[in-house]
Amino acid sequence: MTQKNPQVLYNSQNRQELLKTALEYARSPLQEDQDVLLRFLRTEGFLTRLDSPQDYQQMEPRHLRLARIIKALMDNGSQAAQRTLLALTQSPTFTEDEGRVELLIEALVVIRPAPPEAIRFWDQYSQPDCPEVHMVMDALADNGSEPAISLFEKKMTTPGFEPEELVAWMRDPVLRHRNDPLMLKACQRLLVGGLPEEIRADLVEALCDYRPDHWYAADLKPQPPPRSSATKEARDLLRAICNYALEHVTLSPRQRAAVEAALKELDLLDGRK
């Protein structure tokens, strides 16, 4: 048994003391410690003693004390800590606040392969008109496991999303993971069928080109991984996508040039003349 003091979690009004004690439990790999922590994370009384209603109104979720506890659970790496995160997806008390939902959406990224509980939670918050949908799409791509990429692909063909939203996902999560074989396989399927024809060229462009000054308005611009870091499997998949696009996708002259440039880069990486 541990020497942690659960009475602090029951009774303390000192937010720093609550945080310190909760972090001790969050960092533990022991199931009994995680069970104690989960019991409190499911209660509004503990959550409001940890972060006041004013904190929730005035702070971004990542600045809450709760965010440090969630981060400790993410970094823990034990199955017990992962079970705590998954159990929180089923807690109406925890998920009644949008900020806590956002923390949980990001926290589930570390559980690979994504289990059914995580997929259901992400699916719930990535319906058309859900304010968290863009965060979920980032999380799915960052998780990168087959269940997560399968849901990502499904969302790309779900009725109700505007073409501008789909293109935004191409130029952020897809672009950031365009060396990942599972993402490339999903993109390959989307090009062949399912993706609206009028934006298929945008997907090809996101895989082959990078135009930060034209694609993004914000100062923080997603960065694609270097092509040189792609595995042989990833390079072969991209080559197949490029060849398909040249034959079957309506490309602008610039887009066609980007595809051809990508093929030349692949040839160099593969030692082809």
JOVEN-V145218 format. One record per run of one state. SS is the DSSP state (2 for helix, 1 for strand, 0 for the rest). FROM is the first residue (numbers start at 1). LEN is the number of residues. Records with the same first field share a line. If there is no record, write none. Layout:
SS = FROM-LEN ; FROM-LEN
This chain:
0 = 1-5 ; 12-3 ; 27-4 ; 42-2 ; 51-2 ; 59-2 ; 64-1 ; 77-2 ; 89-3 ; 96-2 ; 111-5 ; 125-8 ; 144-2 ; 157-6 ; 177-4 ; 193-4 ; 209-3 ; 216-11 ; 230-2 ; 249-4 ; 270-4
2 = 6-6 ; 15-12 ; 31-11 ; 44-7 ; 53-6 ; 61-3 ; 65-12 ; 79-10 ; 92-4 ; 98-13 ; 116-9 ; 133-11 ; 146-11 ; 163-14 ; 181-12 ; 197-12 ; 212-4 ; 227-3 ; 232-17 ; 253-17
